[in-house]
Amino acid sequence: MATQDLVLADFEATVGKEGITLVDFWAEWCGPCKTFGPIFEKVSDSHPEIRFAKVDTEAQQELAGMAGITSIPTLMIFRDGILLFNQAGALPAPALEELVGKVKDLDMAEVHAEIAKQQSEAPSEQ
């Protein structure tokens, strides 16, 4: 699947979809982003069943701010609308492939159960 550009208007709908979505936050002036970009594209070609998206932090400053981006490149991975990974820094291709494999292998029933457990244990606000 080709990498798509994300903007504020379609970010929530895209990352909230069923399945896996990887989002690369980048900027044209960023050297590490230029290194990571081709890696991201190559891995996207290997996984057509996964959504790969990019956010240009210069053009989408409001979205970058809402996402809490303080350093680029930053990679976020969502599965079924749940943020599973959020890390700044360029990854080498083998590390990105390994990460994709781990996200694919996750038992989402366990993830949902853990989230429910954490929410039930959180102190309620009065």
VOGU-272428 format. One line per 8 residues: for each residue z, x, y of N, C-alpha, C. Coordinates in nm, 4 decimals, decimal comma. Atoms other than C-alpha are relative to their C-alpha. Last residue first. Example, Ala and Ser with C-alpha at 12.3 -4.5 7.8 and 13.67 -1.06 7.14 Angstrom:
BEGIN
-0,0060:-0,0820:-0,1190:0,7140:1,3670:-0,1060:0,0730:-0,0770:0,1090 | 0,0000:0,0890:-0,1190:0,7800:1,2300:-0,4500:0,0000:0,0900:0,1200
END
This chain:
BEGIN
-0,0698:0,1209:-0,0424:4,1852:-1,4356:1,3660:-0,0471:-0,0443:0,1350 | -0,0322:-0,0058:-0,1429:3,9500:-1,1885:1,2070:0,0592:-0,1337:0,0422 | 0,0709:0,0991:-0,0807:3,9661:-1,1820:0,8287:0,0461:0,0104:0,1449 | -0,0923:0,0879:-0,0733:4,0762:-0,8620:0,6645:-0,0787:-0,0972:0,0875 | -0,0088:-0,0343:-0,1419:3,8055:-0,7394:0,4300:0,0981:-0,0933:0,0700 | -0,1161:-0,0849:-0,0241:3,8837:-0,7879:0,0617:0,0171:0,0357:0,1462 | -0,1188:0,0777:0,0325:3,6476:-1,0843:0,0168:0,1275:0,0796:0,0281 | -0,0178:0,1049:-0,0998:3,3712:-0,9027:0,2012:0,1255:-0,0815:-0,0256
-0,0414:-0,0628:-0,1258:3,4132:-0,5911:-0,0111:0,0253:-0,1048:0,1081 | -0,1365:-0,0499:0,0186:3,3994:-0,7957:-0,3323:0,0531:0,0602:0,1304 | -0,0880:0,1177:0,0006:3,0908:-0,9867:-0,2172:0,1464:0,0427:-0,0129 | -0,0036:0,0493:-0,1377:2,9188:-0,6574:-0,1322:0,0952:-0,1195:0,0098 | -0,0818:-0,0941:-0,0771:3,0119:-0,5155:-0,4727:0,0118:-0,0438:0,1457 | -0,1390:0,0203:0,0413:2,8775:-0,8248:-0,6510:0,0930:0,0914:0,0796 | -0,0467:0,1257:-0,0609:2,5525:-0,8082:-0,4531:0,1461:-0,0264:-0,0339 | -0,0079:-0,0235:-0,1444:2,5082:-0,4409:-0,5489:0,0536:-0,1251:0,0693
-0,1205:-0,0797:-0,0244:2,5895:-0,5171:-0,9140:0,0192:0,0251:0,1491 | -0,1117:0,0911:0,0271:2,3298:-0,7959:-0,9214:0,1319:0,0726:0,0238 | -0,0339:0,0710:-0,1234:2,0916:-0,5522:-0,7506:0,1104:-0,1040:-0,0220 | -0,0259:0,1358:0,0475:2,0970:-0,3203:-1,0497:0,0484:-0,0791:0,1208 | -0,1258:0,0677:-0,0317:1,9486:-0,0113:-0,8908:0,0066:-0,1391:-0,0618 | -0,0844:0,0165:0,1177:1,6602:0,1542:-1,0747:0,1307:-0,0743:0,0268 | 0,0666:0,0874:0,0966:1,4049:0,1058:-0,7964:0,0910:-0,0333:-0,1179 | -0,0024:0,1341:-0,0589:1,6475:0,2525:-0,5414:-0,0660:-0,1002:-0,0945
-0,1380:0,0503:0,0060:1,7056:0,5550:-0,7637:0,0097:-0,1418:0,0550 | -0,0326:0,0320:0,1388:1,3330:0,6070:-0,8156:0,1395:-0,0588:-0,0138 | 0,0735:0,1226:0,0313:1,2653:0,5892:-0,4409:0,0319:-0,0442:-0,1431 | -0,0685:0,1085:-0,0695:1,5368:0,8512:-0,3843:-0,0656:-0,1346:-0,0292 | -0,1231:0,0248:0,0741:1,3852:1,0806:-0,6461:0,0775:-0,1166:0,0603 | 0,0376:0,0644:0,1271:1,0417:1,0479:-0,4849:0,1247:-0,0347:-0,0813 | 0,0375:0,1370:-0,0340:1,1930:1,1259:-0,1434:-0,0400:-0,0766:-0,1254 | -0,1230:0,0730:-0,0330:1,3705:1,4322:-0,2844:-0,0308:-0,1452:0,0345
-0,0760:0,0283:0,1228:1,0522:1,5559:-0,4543:0,1285:-0,0801:0,0262 | 0,0600:0,1021:0,0868:0,8500:1,5069:-0,1325:0,0805:-0,0258:-0,1270 | 0,1169:-0,0502:0,0729:1,0835:1,7078:0,0910:-0,0487:-0,1084:-0,0967 | -0,0217:-0,0276:0,1416:1,3093:1,5002:0,3168:-0,1252:0,0639:-0,0598 | 0,1205:0,0050:0,0831:1,3034:1,5116:0,6956:0,0351:0,0366:-0,1437 | 0,0481:-0,1257:0,0557:1,6313:1,4390:0,8669:-0,1203:-0,0211:-0,0894 | 0,0890:-0,0767:-0,0863:1,8389:1,1373:0,9617:-0,0403:0,1284:-0,0715 | -0,0288:-0,1415:-0,0201:1,9828:0,9153:0,6920:-0,1036:0,0632:0,0911
0,0235:-0,0208:-0,1422:2,0185:0,5439:0,6248:0,0378:0,1444:0,0297 | 0,0076:-0,1412:-0,0362:2,0058:0,4222:0,2653:-0,0334:0,0106:0,1469 | -0,0570:-0,0832:0,1053:2,0880:0,0921:0,0951:0,0073:0,1473:0,0378 | 0,0175:-0,1404:-0,0341:2,0326:-0,1582:0,3766:0,0733:0,0848:-0,1029 | -0,1249:-0,0753:-0,0084:2,0185:-0,4978:0,2076:-0,0320:0,1462:0,0307 | -0,0672:0,0221:-0,1273:1,7255:-0,7310:0,2776:0,1290:0,0774:0,0189 | -0,0388:0,1413:-0,0088:1,6108:-0,7495:-0,0839:0,0839:-0,0268:0,1248 | 0,0457:0,0712:0,1197:1,6032:-0,3714:-0,0929:0,0569:-0,1400:0,0076
-0,0536:0,1332:0,0226:1,6172:-0,1747:0,2304:-0,0514:-0,0506:-0,1342 | 0,0577:0,0678:0,1156:1,5641:0,1973:0,2803:0,0759:-0,1307:-0,0201 | -0,0818:0,1110:0,0481:1,6138:0,3657:0,6153:-0,0716:-0,0623:-0,1187 | 0,0547:0,0835:0,1052:1,4745:0,7077:0,7010:0,1023:-0,1062:-0,0365 | -0,1042:0,0696:0,0758:1,5507:0,8771:1,0298:-0,0700:-0,0893:-0,0999 | 0,0288:0,1262:0,0670:1,3168:1,1349:1,1787:0,1265:-0,0574:-0,0661 | 0,1204:0,0301:0,0765:1,4689:1,1472:1,4222:-0,0524:0,1265:-0,0652 | 0,0706:-0,1220:0,0367:1,8203:1,1421:1,5621:-0,1225:-0,0396:-0,0820
-0,0443:-0,1035:-0,0930:2,0298:0,8765:1,7362:-0,0698:0,1330:-0,0254 | 0,0670:-0,1277:0,0213:1,8822:0,5639:1,5782:0,0443:0,0986:0,1079 | -0,0966:-0,1081:-0,0117:2,1354:0,2815:1,5905:-0,0591:0,1381:-0,0225 | -0,0176:-0,0582:0,1322:1,8939:0,0201:1,4584:0,0982:0,1174:0,0018 | -0,0651:0,1007:0,0845:1,9336:-0,1839:1,7791:0,0282:0,0553:-0,1397 | -0,1378:0,0176:-0,0458:1,8548:0,1272:1,9819:0,0768:-0,0977:-0,0867 | -0,0715:-0,1214:0,0384:1,5445:0,2074:1,7775:0,1469:-0,0091:0,0407 | -0,0212:0,0061:0,1448:1,4323:-0,1548:1,8163:0,0783:0,1222:-0,0476
-0,1004:0,1047:0,0227:1,4796:-0,1413:2,1946:0,0328:-0,0109:-0,1488 | -0,1324:-0,0492:-0,0362:1,2992:0,1935:2,2156:0,1094:-0,1039:-0,0244 | -0,0926:0,1056:0,0416:0,9934:0,0698:2,0263:0,1449:0,0419:0,0282 | 0,0600:0,1304:-0,0315:0,7105:0,2698:2,1853:0,0965:-0,1145:-0,0270 | 0,0375:-0,0017:-0,1419:0,9113:0,5931:2,1930:-0,0545:-0,1356:0,0428 | -0,1193:0,0219:-0,0819:1,0865:0,5227:1,8623:-0,0286:0,0064:0,1497 | 0,0143:-0,0998:-0,1050:0,7545:0,4788:1,6813:0,1146:-0,0241:0,0991 | -0,0371:0,0483:-0,1324:0,8695:0,2733:1,3830:-0,0110:0,1177:0,0962
-0,0384:-0,1016:-0,0978:0,6985:0,3350:1,0509:0,0338:-0,0688:0,1316 | 0,0229:0,0350:-0,1401:0,6680:0,1153:0,7452:0,0498:0,1130:0,0898 | -0,0303:-0,1184:-0,0798:0,6339:0,1602:0,3700:-0,0369:-0,0329:0,1440 | 0,0439:0,0017:-0,1395:0,6492:-0,1562:0,1581:0,0468:0,1291:0,0673 | -0,1066:-0,0148:-0,0994:0,6823:-0,0869:-0,2150:-0,0616:-0,0043:0,1393 | -0,0853:0,1185:0,0097:0,4503:-0,2097:-0,4935:0,1121:0,0001:0,1038 | 0,0624:0,1129:-0,0701:0,1826:0,0440:-0,3921:0,0848:-0,1275:-0,0029 | -0,0822:0,1183:0,0270:0,4136:0,3321:-0,4890:-0,0555:-0,1222:0,0736
-0,0447:-0,0003:0,1396:0,2178:0,6583:-0,5210:0,0751:-0,1262:-0,0399 | 0,1185:0,0165:0,0843:0,0258:0,6037:-0,1948:0,0373:-0,0096:-0,1478 | 0,0406:0,1412:-0,0100:0,3569:0,5510:-0,0141:-0,1223:-0,0273:-0,0873 | -0,0871:0,0752:0,0897:0,4737:0,8897:-0,1451:-0,0365:-0,1486:0,0049 | 0,0370:-0,0340:0,1376:0,1724:1,0536:0,0206:0,0839:-0,0788:-0,1003 | 0,1290:0,0623:0,0322:0,2303:0,8710:0,3510:-0,0387:0,0246:-0,1458 | -0,0245:0,1446:0,0058:0,5994:0,9681:0,3655:-0,1270:-0,0730:-0,0421 | -0,0768:0,0191:0,1240:0,5109:1,3311:0,2885:0,0223:-0,1492:-0,0222
0,0931:-0,0086:0,1141:0,2408:1,3233:0,5588:0,0696:-0,0179:-0,1352 | 0,1011:0,1062:0,0001:0,4946:1,1946:0,8151:-0,0971:0,0059:-0,1177 | -0,0366:0,1057:0,0944:0,7781:1,4341:0,7219:-0,1080:-0,1076:-0,0121 | -0,0081:-0,0568:0,1343:0,6302:1,7434:0,8864:0,0228:-0,1095:-0,1031 | 0,1373:-0,0369:0,0356:0,5205:1,5587:1,2003:-0,0059:0,0626:-0,1390 | 0,0695:0,1262:0,0304:0,8635:1,3958:1,2156:-0,1430:0,0293:-0,0446 | -0,0332:0,0401:0,1366:1,0242:1,7422:1,1911:-0,0672:-0,1312:-0,0420 | 0,0548:-0,0921:0,0999:0,8283:1,8443:1,5026:0,0337:-0,0384:-0,1431
-0,1011:-0,0506:0,0928:0,9158:1,5352:1,7106:-0,0637:0,0871:-0,1090 | -0,0427:-0,1314:-0,0466:0,6813:1,4776:2,0088:0,0920:0,0733:-0,0987 | 0,1128:-0,0930:-0,0026:0,4978:1,1880:1,8404:0,0432:0,1422:0,0344 | 0,0620:-0,0081:-0,1329:0,8180:1,0010:1,7591:-0,1066:0,1095:-0,0039 | 0,0610:-0,1253:-0,0397:0,9717:0,8831:1,4301:-0,0441:-0,0041:0,1462 | -0,0105:0,0011:-0,1457:1,1728:0,6139:1,2533:-0,0424:0,1387:0,0480 | -0,0070:-0,1323:-0,0611:1,0505:0,5938:0,8922:0,0019:-0,0183:0,1518 | 0,0359:-0,0044:-0,1416:1,1214:0,2611:0,7227:0,0263:0,1406:0,0532
-0,0408:-0,1261:-0,0598:1,1194:0,2154:0,3452:-0,0487:0,0012:0,1441 | 0,0677:-0,0387:-0,1234:1,1044:-0,1427:0,2185:0,0587:0,1315:0,0483 | -0,0452:-0,1239:-0,0638:1,1891:-0,2481:-0,1365:-0,0858:0,0288:0,1232 | 0,0650:-0,1249:0,0355:1,1598:-0,5995:-0,2752:0,0536:0,1149:0,0835 | -0,0340:-0,0437:0,1352:1,2404:-0,9401:-0,1358:-0,0788:0,1257:-0,0312 | 0,0773:0,0531:0,1126:1,1817:-0,9568:0,2364:0,0545:0,0495:-0,1331 | -0,0744:0,1057:0,0676:1,4554:-0,8844:0,4892:-0,0716:-0,0592:-0,1201 | -0,1041:-0,0636:0,0817:1,3052:-0,5500:0,5935:0,0817:-0,1030:-0,0770
0,0564:-0,0966:0,0946:0,9843:-0,7225:0,7056:0,1081:0,0593:-0,0892 | 0,0743:0,0727:0,1037:1,1347:-1,0331:0,8654:-0,0532:0,0959:-0,1062 | -0,0935:0,0743:0,0853:1,3925:-0,8255:1,0525:-0,0714:-0,0717:-0,1141 | -0,0886:-0,0882:0,0756:1,1331:-0,5778:1,1871:0,0884:-0,0777:-0,0979 | 0,0167:0,0204:0,1446:0,8594:-0,8249:1,2860:0,0935:0,0850:-0,0866 | 0,0255:0,1395:0,0376:0,9294:-0,8853:1,6559:-0,0102:-0,0212:-0,1513 | -0,1222:0,0802:-0,0036:1,0872:-0,5426:1,7117:-0,0213:-0,1408:-0,0550 | -0,0467:0,0229:-0,1358:0,7744:-0,3571:1,6068:0,1203:-0,0931:-0,0083
-0,0933:0,1093:-0,0270:0,6786:-0,2083:1,2735:0,0353:-0,0044:0,1478 | -0,0816:-0,0255:-0,1182:0,3695:-0,0035:1,1984:0,0883:-0,1214:0,0245 | 0,0189:0,0894:-0,1137:0,2425:-0,0412:0,8439:0,0902:0,0421:0,1150 | -0,1173:0,0030:-0,0862:0,1945:0,2228:0,5762:-0,0301:-0,0896:0,1193 | 0,0067:-0,0779:-0,1229:-0,0869:0,1339:0,3416:0,1300:-0,0145:0,0789 | 0,0000:0,0857:-0,1184:0,0000:0,0000:0,0000:0,0000:0,0892:0,1233
END
